[in-house]
Amino acid sequence: AVLDAALPRSADRVDVTVGGEGLEVVVYIDGVAFPQDNLVDSRAGAALIDYLKARANLDLAERRRKQTGKILVESESDGRHALDLAFAGSTRGIMARIQIDVASRNLIKFDQLGFLDSQKQVIRPLLKGSSGTVLVACPPHMGLTTTIYSMVDAHDPYTQSIVTLEEEVAFELEGVNHETVPAQSDTSAIRDRLAALL
């Protein structure tokens, strides 16, 4: 029932939280949250979380530490979809984040990102260069992941050494060394990681 509320609507994410206050399901469509009422009860929500964890070969008994996995689902009406799963415990209960078709949603070719021709003329030499650093930043939910991955994909991974520094790797790109830095890191830790990469 949870995925039935998401897949036909081309949702990009579903958050499921099971806790003392019952079940909370939020479906995200183009980044906009749509809380869902009365989809399933708390017991069915907990069973869904256990089912997804089992399908992803994760530890069912672990209720606190973060676990991640991937599965494929397929239905006659909605087709085949890749699900990136993340599970963690919190003071609110057990939370599952289901991201739908992350790679296909975020990997848009550079020429299709919507840059003006004048902007492309500035950016393209940076992407084709043999040295240097490209720093990309923007406010949350404004296309940062899509932009970064499209720009990285425009590089030639066989003639250039490509390293990313990210809070969380959305998906792996061929020939790219994806480095992670915790979201709570202070600026000196990030500066040190950047210096080490250079």
N, C-alpha and C positions, 0 to 999 in steps of 0.2 A: 504494500500500500504506500510506503514511503517513497519508493522509486517511481511508482505510478503517478505520484504527484509531481515528480521532477522531470523524468525523461520526456514525456510528450510535450512539455513546455520548454524544452531546450534549456533546462536549468544548468548552471555551471557548478553549483555546490549545494549540499544538504548538510545541515548540522542537526544531530540528534543528541539530546541530553536526557539521561534517565537518572533521577535522583529522588530525594525526599519529597520534593514538591510535585512529583509526577513526571510526565513526559513532555518534553518541548521539542518540536520539530520546526526548523526554519529552512525554507527553500530559497535559494538565491538565483535570480534570473537577471543577467547582465549587471550583477553586483548589487541589485536591489533585494532587500530581505522581505520575504513573504511568510510570516508565521502561519503554521498550519494547525488547525484545531481538529480534534477528534479523529485523527487518522488511525491511530492504534492506541491501545492502553500501555501502561508502564511495563507490564509483563511482556507484551509483544515487542516493545521497544528494546528491552533487555535481551530478548531472544534474537532480535535482529542484529544487535551488536555482536552477540556471541557467534551467530551464523557467519557474519562478515569476517570476524577474526579467524574463525575456523577455515573459511575459504581462502584466506590470505596466509594460512599456516602460522598464525601468531599464537601467543600464550593466552589461553582463555582465562587462566587463574589470575593473571596480572591485571590489577585494576587501578594502579597508580601511575606507573611509569609510562611515558609515551611510547607507543608502538606504531609502526607504519607498514603498509603493505599495498599490494596492487592485485586487482582481480579483473577479469573480463565478464561481462554479463551480456546476455542476448535474449531478445524476445521477438516474436513475429511482428508485433505492431511497432516497436521502437528501434529495432535493429540491434547492432552490436556496439557496446560502449566499454571503454576502459575506465575503471574506477581507481583513484588513488585514495587510500584510506589512512586515517590517522585516529588513534584512540588514546585517551588519557583520562586520568582521574582528576577531580577538582573538588572544591568544597561544595559544589552544586551537585556532584554525582559523577557518573561516567559519561564522557562526551565522545561522540564519533563525528569526524568531519569526512564527508564523502565528496571528493572533487571529481567531476565528470569530464572525461575527454580532455584532460589538461594539455597534453601535447598538441593535439589538433586545434584547440582553441587559441593557444598562445603562440603557435609558430606560423606567423604571417610573414610573407616575403617582404623584404625591406621596401621595395617599390610600392607595396600596397598599404604601407603604414599611414599615408596621408600627409607626408612631408611636402612642402612646397619645393619646386625645382631649385630655387635658390638655397634652400636648406640642404637638399640632397647634394648640391655642389660643394658645400662645406663639409658635410659628414662623410661622403663616400671616400675621399682621400685618407681620412682618418682610419676607416675600416680596411683600406687596402695597404696601409703603411706597414713597414716591417718592424717598427718599434714604437714605443709610446704607450700611453694609458688613455682609455676613454672612460670618462665618468658620466654616468647617466643617473639622474635623480628627478623625482617629481612627487607631488602629494599622493597619499594612498588612494587606491581605486581610480587612478587616472591612466592606466596602461603601462606602468613601469615594467612589469614582467614581460608583457608582449613586446615592448620596444627593445628591451635588453636582449631577449632571445632572438628576435629578428635581426638585430645588429650583429650579434655573435654568429648567427647562421650565415651572414653575408661574408664572413671571413673564409679563407681557404685553410682548413685545419691541417692540411698536409705540408704547407709551406710556412705557416705562422704558428707560433706558440700562443695559445689562447687560454687565459686563466680568468675565471670569474670569482668574485668575492660576494657571497650572497648570505642573507639571513637563513634562507631555506631554499634548497634546490627544487625548482618546480618539476623539471624533468631533465634527463641527460641528453646532451648533444654530442654527436660523434666528434672525436678529436679535441674535445674541450675538457680542461681540468677545472671542475667545479669545486671551489673552496667555500666552506661555510664559516660564518662568524656569528656567535650567539646574538640575538636581538638585544640583550641587555648589556652588551659590551660597551665600555666607555670609549671615548674618542682616541685615547692613547693606544688602546689595544687594537683598534681598527687601523690607526696610523702605522703601528708596528707590523701588522699583517701586510699592509700595502707595501711598506718598505721592503719586507722580506720577499714579496712577489716580484718587485722590481729588481 
